[in-house]
Amino acid sequence: MIEKTTRMNYLYDFYQALLTSKQRNYMELYYLEDYSLGEISELYQVSRQAVYDNIKRTESMLESYEEKLHLYERFLKRGQILEKMEKSTSDESMLSFIQQLKEID
């Protein structure tokens, strides 16, 4: 479950601009604020099922965006490459550049 939550949080970070405000609100409450479906349904005065359906539909949309754009996949690959670069050098200026690249992401 933690892996799915982490993945959804990253996908949300990358693609949130493509979601409606309602989708963003539900995802933020569910994944970032750790609200339950019941708590969200009370807050928005809708059924628990409506919240569940919205979140599942939004998760599918985020996965679909990732399949097409690969932003998260590229982010992970960049991180792996930066780690390898960091381990293979002792040059202080190169390590500084690597750290700067990590901070960009």
HULIN-V206252 format. One record per residue. N is the residue number from 1. RES is the residue in one letter. PHI is phi as a letter, one per 20 degrees, with the letter a starting at -180 (999 if undefined). Layout:
n & res & phi
N & RES & PHI
N & RES & PHI
This chain:
n & res & phi
1 & M & 999
2 & I & f
3 & E & f
4 & K & f
5 & T & f
6 & T & f
7 & R & f
8 & M & f
9 & N & f
10 & Y & f
11 & L & f
12 & Y & f
13 & D & g
14 & F & f
15 & Y & d
16 & Q & g
17 & A & f
18 & L & e
19 & L & e
20 & T & f
21 & S & f
22 & K & f
23 & Q & f
24 & R & f
25 & N & f
26 & Y & f
27 & M & f
28 & E & f
29 & L & f
30 & Y & f
31 & Y & e
32 & L & e
33 & E & e
34 & D & m
35 & Y & f
36 & S & e
37 & L & g
38 & G & f
39 & E & f
40 & I & f
41 & S & f
42 & E & f
43 & L & f
44 & Y & e
45 & Q & l
46 & V & c
47 & S & f
48 & R & g
49 & Q & f
50 & A & f
51 & V & f
52 & Y & g
53 & D & f
54 & N & f
55 & I & f
56 & K & f
57 & R & f
58 & T & f
59 & E & g
60 & S & f
61 & M & f
62 & L & f
63 & E & f
64 & S & f
65 & Y & f
66 & E & f
67 & E & g
68 & K & e
69 & L & d
70 & H & l
71 & L & f
72 & Y & f
73 & E & g
74 & R & f
75 & F & g
76 & L & f
77 & K & f
78 & R & g
79 & G & f
80 & Q & f
81 & I & f
82 & L & f
83 & E & f
84 & K & f
85 & M & f
86 & E & f
87 & K & f
88 & S & e
89 & T & c
90 & S & d
91 & D & f
92 & E & f
93 & S & f
94 & M & f
95 & L & f
96 & S & f
97 & F & f
98 & I & f
99 & Q & f
100 & Q & f
101 & L & f
102 & K & f
103 & E & f
104 & I & f
105 & D & f
